[in-house]
Each structure stands twice: as C-alpha cells, then as structure tokens.
Amino acid sequence: MDHTVQALSHAGGDVAAWQRWLRRRLRRLLGDAPSQRVPLNVRSLWKRRGALGGIEKILFTSEPGADAPAYVCIPKGIGSTPTWPGRGCSV
C-alpha cells in the first residue's frame, strides 16, 4: 500500500468537475453497460442455517440471456423479516 498511486482521488479544486471526470473514467474502466434493462427474476437455489446466521444462494438475471449467482448472508440476530423490497425469504 505504501507504493500505490491513487490516480482517481480528488486532488483539490472543483469537486463537480472531478466527479464528471471520475464518472467518465469509471464507465471506460468498467466497460459498456447493457443497453436493455431486464427484470431481475431472482430464484433461490438453496438456503442453509448455521451458528452464525443464514446463507442463501440465488440466481438473478443481470442482462438479456445472462444469469449471475450471488450469496445472501444474514447474520444471526438480524431477524427474519427482510428489509429490501421484493424478497420474502427467511433463512
């Protein structure tokens, strides 16, 4: 970390101009975003409970013709009521 160059940090001056520059730079670094939005179509693959909480493996549609896996981890003691919209799972 001592030798890392922070090329994207704000070095002073006009914050709004730096934000515009940073957004353009991030878009170029991340690549093109899908041009078409699709429904997420979230599907649960499995759920497990453990001593530290629950975990659920899901698949969601990230772009037309492409599904992405993800893990939803719920620490013990958080409760079983989801706080995000559209999810009814209780792990």
BAFI-3210 file (N, C-alpha, C; in Angstrom, 3 decimals, decimal comma, padded with zeros to 6 digits):
// residues 91
n [1|2|3|4|5|6|7|8|9|10|11|12|13|14|15|16|17|18|19|20|21|22|23|24|25|26|27|28|29|30|31|32|33|34|35|36|37|38|39|40|41|42|43|44|45|46|47|48|49|50|51|52|53|54|55|56|57|58|59|60|61|62|63|64|65|66|67|68|69|70|71|72|73|74|75|76|77|78|79|80|81|82|83|84|85|86|87|88|89|90|91]
n.u [000,812|002,055|003,267|001,317|-000,304|-002,691|-004,626|-007,201|-008,125|-009,420|-007,794|-008,086|-009,637|-012,308|-014,987|-017,282|-016,459|-014,410|-015,954|-017,504|-015,442|-014,471|-016,708|-016,872|-014,387|-014,669|-016,785|-015,434|-013,430|-014,970|-016,400|-018,907|-022,285|-025,143|-027,491|-030,171|-032,609|-033,590|-036,037|-035,179|-035,706|-035,287|-034,140|-034,174|-031,655|-030,660|-030,910|-029,337|-028,880|-026,822|-024,578|-023,785|-025,631|-027,737|-027,549|-028,093|-028,160|-028,574|-029,887|-029,872|-031,201|-028,999|-028,510|-029,903|-030,247|-028,306|-027,501|-026,656|-024,906|-025,339|-024,690|-026,649|-026,196|-027,221|-026,661|-026,773|-029,309|-030,269|-032,867|-035,818|-037,260|-037,116|-035,434|-035,303|-036,832|-039,141|-038,237|-038,938|-037,793|-036,838|-034,186]
n.v [-001,189|001,169|001,958|002,427|004,197|006,665|007,236|008,112|009,794|012,773|015,734|018,267|021,448|022,042|020,219|019,211|019,131|017,228|015,005|014,595|013,927|011,606|009,875|009,478|008,213|005,895|004,611|004,005|002,281|000,184|-000,745|-001,189|-000,822|-002,980|-002,367|-002,807|-003,016|-005,595|-007,676|-008,680|-011,330|-013,166|-016,188|-018,707|-020,965|-022,584|-022,768|-022,288|-022,760|-021,701|-021,607|-018,972|-017,555|-017,179|-018,350|-017,896|-019,085|-017,510|-016,945|-014,426|-012,504|-010,736|-009,424|-009,488|-012,863|-013,695|-014,993|-014,395|-015,635|-015,270|-014,738|-014,444|-013,280|-013,505|-012,281|-013,854|-012,938|-010,715|-010,965|-012,287|-010,906|-009,554|-006,572|-005,428|-004,622|-006,838|-009,334|-012,304|-014,196|-016,177|-016,974]
n.w [000,000|000,542|-001,794|-003,642|-006,195|-006,120|-008,436|-009,014|-007,077|-005,476|-005,962|-005,069|-005,817|-008,175|-007,238|-008,552|-011,255|-011,044|-010,270|-012,604|-014,397|-013,105|-013,246|-016,058|-016,444|-014,836|-016,217|-018,590|-017,603|-016,497|-018,660|-021,260|-020,254|-020,110|-022,693|-022,534|-020,055|-017,861|-016,166|-012,826|-011,973|-009,713|-008,340|-005,885|-005,012|-002,946|000,673|003,811|007,312|009,949|012,798|012,924|011,471|008,546|005,140|001,692|-001,579|-004,614|-007,940|-010,404|-013,101|-014,986|-017,373|-020,719|-021,461|-019,642|-016,536|-013,129|-010,311|-006,753|-003,262|-000,389|002,706|006,001|009,072|012,317|014,598|013,309|012,496|010,883|009,037|005,914|004,816|002,370|-000,760|-002,410|-001,606|000,041|001,624|004,417|006,183]
ca.u [000,000|002,916|003,710|000,145|-000,623|-004,135|-004,831|-008,574|-008,509|-009,630|-006,568|-008,431|-010,266|-013,739|-015,455|-018,228|-015,677|-013,749|-016,972|-017,814|-014,284|-014,420|-017,775|-016,431|-013,270|-015,204|-017,504|-014,434|-012,767|-015,910|-016,929|-020,282|-023,387|-026,169|-028,371|-031,559|-032,882|-034,437|-036,457|-034,150|-036,079|-034,477|-034,506|-033,402|-031,120|-030,674|-030,794|-028,722|-028,762|-025,645|-024,445|-023,561|-026,718|-028,225|-026,985|-028,932|-027,571|-029,616|-029,539|-030,696|-030,918|-028,225|-028,714|-030,596|-029,545|-027,217|-027,839|-025,497|-025,131|-024,988|-024,985|-027,253|-025,803|-027,963|-026,061|-027,670|-029,764|-030,832|-034,296|-036,174|-038,018|-036,202|-035,589|-035,181|-038,096|-039,265|-037,687|-039,764|-037,135|-036,367|-033,167]
ca.v [000,000|002,345|002,308|002,532|005,530|006,881|008,013|008,602|010,593|014,207|016,451|019,658|022,163|021,934|018,861|018,802|018,782|015,960|013,962|014,311|013,217|010,284|009,049|009,075|007,277|004,626|003,962|003,447|001,169|-000,914|-001,223|-000,824|-001,411|-003,495|-001,309|-003,157|-003,453|-006,786|-007,997|-009,432|-012,741|-013,807|-017,561|-019,293|-022,293|-023,288|-021,977|-023,014|-022,078|-022,086|-020,987|-017,534|-016,937|-017,914|-018,029|-018,342|-018,900|-017,108|-016,565|-013,331|-012,134|-009,496|-008,815|-010,466|-014,111|-013,950|-015,061|-014,249|-016,168|-014,401|-015,271|-013,501|-013,701|-012,810|-012,604|-014,250|-011,831|-009,634|-011,192|-013,000|-010,040|-008,856|-005,115|-004,986|-004,884|-007,955|-010,591|-012,854|-015,351|-016,101|-018,018]
ca.w [000,000|000,590|-003,141|-004,503|-006,694|-006,115|-009,651|-009,153|-005,916|-005,675|-005,572|-004,795|-006,921|-008,429|-006,958|-009,594|-012,444|-010,745|-010,297|-014,019|-014,936|-012,480|-013,829|-017,402|-016,285|-014,347|-017,320|-019,508|-016,934|-016,286|-019,929|-021,582|-019,503|-021,019|-023,196|-022,243|-018,687|-017,797|-014,800|-012,111|-011,988|-008,670|-007,985|-004,795|-005,304|-001,670|001,899|004,922|008,594|010,709|014,119|012,778|010,724|007,386|003,826|000,582|-002,905|-005,559|-009,309|-010,899|-014,483|-014,966|-018,680|-021,551|-021,720|-018,696|-015,123|-012,243|-008,965|-005,620|-001,938|000,543|004,054|007,051|010,362|013,389|015,423|012,485|012,370|009,657|008,144|005,009|004,783|000,995|-001,464|-003,333|-001,090|001,096|002,200|005,799|006,319]
c.u [000,858|003,294|002,556|-000,083|-002,146|-004,495|-006,227|-009,010|-008,649|-008,414|-006,830|-009,056|-011,757|-014,214|-016,385|-017,495|-014,959|-014,740|-017,352|-016,685|-014,233|-015,494|-017,407|-015,345|-013,759|-015,981|-016,528|-013,743|-013,679|-016,444|-018,374|-021,275|-024,392|-027,123|-029,834|-031,679|-033,829|-034,905|-035,394|-034,440|-035,240|-035,030|-033,585|-032,943|-031,080|-030,536|-030,175|-028,749|-027,529|-025,608|-024,321|-024,671|-027,140|-027,534|-027,908|-028,191|-028,713|-029,015|-030,421|-030,271|-030,235|-028,316|-029,377|-029,721|-028,440|-027,730|-026,558|-025,828|-024,742|-025,333|-025,549|-026,960|-026,528|-027,350|-027,116|-028,047|-030,354|-032,350|-034,607|-036,978|-037,054|-036,492|-035,458|-036,439|-038,023|-038,726|-038,566|-039,103|-036,848|-035,432|-032,914]
c.v [001,256|002,844|002,458|003,990|005,663|007,817|008,619|009,509|012,076|014,946|017,914|020,310|021,899|020,479|018,367|018,394|017,449|014,803|013,593|013,507|011,785|009,363|008,572|008,016|005,913|003,880|003,316|002,226|-000,047|-001,492|-000,813|-001,548|-001,964|-002,383|-001,560|-003,611|-004,641|-006,980|-008,866|-010,933|-013,544|-015,191|-018,065|-020,691|-023,163|-022,297|-022,871|-022,124|-022,596|-021,350|-019,467|-016,813|-017,798|-017,462|-018,624|-018,088|-018,611|-016,957|-015,395|-013,019|-010,774|-008,713|-009,858|-011,692|-014,443|-013,915|-014,992|-014,865|-015,149|-015,129|-014,150|-014,037|-012,844|-013,208|-012,967|-013,016|-010,671|-009,753|-011,848|-012,155|-009,296|-007,365|-004,567|-005,373|-006,135|-009,276|-011,056|-014,031|-015,118|-017,277|-018,330]
c.w [000,000|-000,798|-004,127|-004,908|-006,755|-007,263|-009,769|-008,004|-006,285|-005,133|-005,269|-006,016|-006,988|-008,275|-008,062|-010,872|-012,234|-010,784|-011,732|-014,650|-014,408|-013,047|-015,233|-017,324|-015,811|-015,424|-018,299|-018,885|-016,775|-017,583|-020,112|-020,686|-020,508|-021,434|-022,852|-020,798|-018,736|-016,357|-014,125|-012,056|-010,985|-008,350|-006,884|-005,201|-004,061|-000,518|002,974|006,162|009,293|012,026|014,033|012,026|009,554|006,111|002,767|-000,721|-003,870|-006,955|-009,686|-012,329|-014,479|-016,272|-019,565|-021,828|-020,735|-017,256|-014,302|-010,885|-007,908|-004,328|-001,081|001,935|005,084|008,393|011,405|014,209|014,638|012,416|011,037|008,687|007,232|004,969|003,371|000,243|-002,322|-002,823|000,073|001,764|003,674|006,000|007,764]
res [m|d|h|t|v|q|a|l|s|h|a|g|g|d|v|a|a|w|q|r|w|l|r|r|r|l|r|r|l|l|g|d|a|p|s|q|r|v|p|l|n|v|r|s|l|w|k|r|r|g|a|l|g|g|i|e|k|i|l|f|t|s|e|p|g|a|d|a|p|a|y|v|c|i|p|k|g|i|g|s|t|p|t|w|p|g|r|g|c|s|v]
***
